[in-house]
Amino acid sequence: MALLDGKKLLVTGVLTDSSIAFHAARLAQQEGAEVVLTSFGRQMKLTQAFAKRLPVTAPVVELDVTSGEDLAALAERVGEHTDRIDGVVHSIGFAPQSVMGGNFLSAEWDDVATAVQISTFSYKSLITAARPLMTDGGSYVGLTFDAQFAWPVYDWMGVAKAGLESANRYVARDLGPEGIRANLVSAGPIRTTAAKSIPGFETMEDAWPKRAPLGWDQTTAEPAARAVVALLSDWFPATTGEIVHVDGGLHAMGQ
């Protein structure tokens, strides 16, 4: 029996085949799950193209997490492809370059608000929109980048991730009674499209393989995706509000 046999999952954030979200969707299918993807706007064509590279072509439904209309319609749109959801992957994050790359003190609120709405508030928005289809509980897994520290160049995106990590605890608190677990995977730096959009990101990733006890391969999202799939499974039935680090162990090392 495969790890996710019979599970039905909603996965956001598949925009390239190098992303954690793509590999999580791929591994989930290989472990027996049915997968539905989300995308919106000009990104729809990209997601539909990469959906065809999965072991089984996944349907793609429209969802802009800043749109109340899309959020209200999510359950109906997903319901056209499956009768329920057993797990949701939140792989959503964005911040204007004006609030990263050393611009912490000069950042303007409107741009910071965009980062917080998309990268933090959407964590609540997505699960409440999917909740009507999670009739038998399930697992909610998001992606973070360790917010314990003030990383070089990460700036307000780091603040947004700190908010995400706090939001995860509150989601775990409020949805636990419904049998919904909420956990995050904190991955080390991976050379994804999102990472490349951060000015000066290479200054963070260069030292990582040297300082991580297990080393670190920035070219593959597979280890992080495996952690996502494990948390989506029934092997963590009593774990919620947690952050699982998949970073070669760097988070545990002193400066």
C-alpha positions in Angstrom: 0.0 0.0 0.0 1.4 3.4 -1.0 1.8 6.2 1.5 -1.1 8.3 0.1 -3.4 5.7 -1.4 -6.9 7.1 -1.7 -5.9 10.7 -0.7 -7.2 13.6 -2.7 -5.0 16.7 -2.6 -5.1 20.4 -3.5 -1.6 21.8 -4.4 -0.9 25.4 -5.1 2.2 27.0 -6.5 3.2 24.8 -9.4 4.9 27.2 -11.7 8.0 25.3 -12.7 9.2 21.7 -12.5 12.0 22.8 -10.1 9.7 23.9 -7.4 8.9 22.2 -4.1 5.2 22.2 -5.1 5.8 20.4 -8.4 7.9 17.7 -6.8 5.4 17.3 -3.9 2.6 16.9 -6.5 4.7 14.3 -8.4 5.7 12.3 -5.3 2.1 12.5 -4.0 0.8 10.9 -7.3 3.5 8.3 -7.2 2.3 7.5 -3.6 -1.3 7.0 -4.8 -2.9 10.4 -4.4 -5.2 12.3 -6.8 -4.0 15.8 -7.2 -5.7 19.1 -8.2 -3.6 22.2 -8.9 -4.4 25.9 -8.7 -3.2 28.9 -10.7 -4.5 32.2 -12.0 -4.1 34.8 -14.7 -1.1 34.6 -17.0 0.4 31.8 -14.8 -2.5 29.4 -15.8 -0.8 28.4 -19.0 2.5 27.7 -17.1 0.8 25.5 -14.5 -1.2 23.6 -17.2 2.0 22.9 -19.1 3.8 21.6 -16.0 0.7 19.6 -14.9 1.3 17.5 -18.1 4.7 16.7 -16.8 3.4 15.0 -13.7 2.9 11.2 -13.8 -0.8 11.8 -14.3 -1.9 15.1 -15.8 -3.6 17.1 -13.0 -6.6 19.4 -13.5 -5.9 23.1 -12.8 -8.5 25.3 -11.2 -8.3 29.1 -11.0 -7.4 30.7 -7.7 -6.0 34.1 -6.9 -5.7 34.2 -3.1 -6.2 37.9 -3.1 -9.6 37.6 -4.8 -12.6 37.1 -2.5 -14.5 35.9 -5.5 -12.0 33.2 -6.3 -11.8 32.1 -2.7 -15.5 31.8 -2.4 -15.7 29.7 -5.6 -12.8 27.4 -4.7 -14.8 24.6 -3.2 -17.2 24.5 -6.2 -14.3 24.6 -8.7 -12.4 21.9 -7.0 -15.6 19.9 -6.5 -15.9 19.5 -10.3 -12.9 17.2 -10.0 -13.2 15.5 -6.6 -15.8 15.0 -3.9 -13.5 15.9 -1.0 -10.0 17.1 -0.1 -7.7 15.2 2.3 -4.8 17.5 2.1 -3.8 21.0 1.0 -0.3 22.3 0.1 0.3 26.1 0.5 3.2 27.1 -1.7 2.3 30.7 -2.1 4.6 33.7 -1.5 5.5 37.0 -3.1 7.1 40.3 -2.2 8.0 43.2 -4.4 11.7 43.6 -4.9 11.4 47.0 -3.3 11.0 45.3 0.2 13.9 42.9 -0.2 17.6 43.1 -1.1 18.7 45.4 1.6 15.6 47.7 1.4 14.2 46.9 4.9 14.3 50.5 6.2 13.2 52.2 3.0 10.3 49.9 2.2 6.9 51.5 1.8 3.8 50.1 3.5 1.8 49.4 0.3 4.6 47.0 -0.9 5.0 45.5 2.5 1.2 45.0 2.6 1.3 43.1 -0.7 4.0 40.8 0.8 2.0 40.1 3.9 -1.3 39.6 2.1 0.1 37.1 -0.3 2.7 35.3 1.8 1.0 35.4 5.2 -2.7 36.1 5.2 -3.2 33.7 2.3 -2.4 30.8 4.6 -5.6 31.5 6.5 -7.5 32.3 3.3 -6.6 29.1 1.5 -7.5 26.7 4.2 -10.8 28.4 5.0 -11.7 28.3 1.3 -10.8 24.6 1.1 -12.4 23.7 4.4 -15.9 22.8 3.1 -14.4 19.9 1.2 -12.3 18.7 4.1 -15.2 16.8 5.6 -13.1 14.1 7.2 -10.3 16.3 8.5 -6.9 16.1 6.8 -3.5 17.8 6.6 -2.5 21.3 5.7 1.2 21.8 4.8 2.8 25.2 4.0 6.4 26.2 3.1 8.5 28.6 5.0 12.1 29.8 5.2 13.3 29.8 8.8 12.1 33.1 10.3 14.1 32.8 13.5 16.9 35.0 12.1 17.3 38.3 10.1 18.7 36.8 6.9 20.8 38.9 4.5 18.6 40.4 1.7 15.4 38.7 2.8 14.1 41.7 4.7 10.3 42.1 4.7 9.8 38.6 3.2 11.4 37.3 6.4 8.8 39.3 8.4 6.1 37.8 6.3 7.4 34.3 6.9 7.5 35.0 10.6 3.9 35.9 10.3 3.2 32.7 8.4 4.8 30.6 11.1 2.7 32.3 13.7 -0.4 31.9 11.6 0.3 28.2 11.3 0.0 27.8 15.1 -3.3 29.6 15.1 -4.7 27.6 12.2 -3.5 24.4 14.1 -5.4 25.7 17.2 -8.6 26.6 15.5 -8.9 23.6 13.0 -7.5 20.9 15.2 -11.0 20.1 16.7 -12.1 19.4 13.1 -9.3 16.9 12.6 -7.2 19.2 10.4 -3.5 19.2 11.1 -1.4 22.3 10.1 2.3 22.1 9.7 5.1 23.8 7.8 8.3 22.6 6.1 11.2 25.0 6.4 13.5 24.2 3.5 17.0 25.4 2.9 17.7 27.6 -0.1 16.8 26.0 -3.4 17.5 27.6 -6.8 13.8 28.0 -7.7 12.2 30.8 -9.7 11.1 32.4 -6.4 14.6 32.4 -5.0 16.0 33.9 -8.2 13.6 36.9 -7.7 15.2 37.9 -4.4 18.0 40.4 -5.0 21.3 39.1 -3.7 19.9 35.6 -2.8 23.2 34.0 -3.7 24.8 35.6 -0.6 22.5 33.4 1.5 22.9 30.2 -0.4 26.6 30.1 -1.0 27.6 29.3 2.6 24.8 26.9 3.3 26.4 23.7 2.1 29.5 24.4 4.2 27.7 25.1 7.4 25.0 22.4 7.2 26.1 19.2 9.0 24.5 17.1 6.3 25.6 19.4 3.5 23.0 20.9 1.3 22.2 20.6 -2.5 20.5 23.8 -3.7 19.7 22.2 -7.1 17.0 19.8 -5.9 13.6 20.3 -4.2 13.2 16.5 -3.6 14.1 16.4 0.1 11.7 19.2 1.0 9.0 17.7 -1.2 9.4 14.3 0.6 8.8 16.0 3.9 5.6 17.6 2.5 4.3 14.3 1.3 5.1 12.6 4.7 3.1 15.3 6.5 0.2 14.9 4.1 0.1 11.2 5.0 -1.4 9.5 8.0 2.0 8.9 9.5 1.8 12.1 11.6 -1.6 11.8 13.1 -0.8 13.7 16.3 1.5 16.4 14.9 0.2 19.9 14.3 1.5 23.4 14.7 4.9 22.1 13.9 7.8 23.3 11.7 9.8 20.5 10.1 13.3 21.7 9.0 14.7 20.3 5.8 17.9 22.3 5.6 20.7 19.9 6.2 20.6 20.8 9.9 21.9 24.3 9.5 19.0 25.7 11.7 20.5 23.9 14.7 24.0 25.3 14.3 25.3 28.4 16.1 26.6 31.5 14.3 
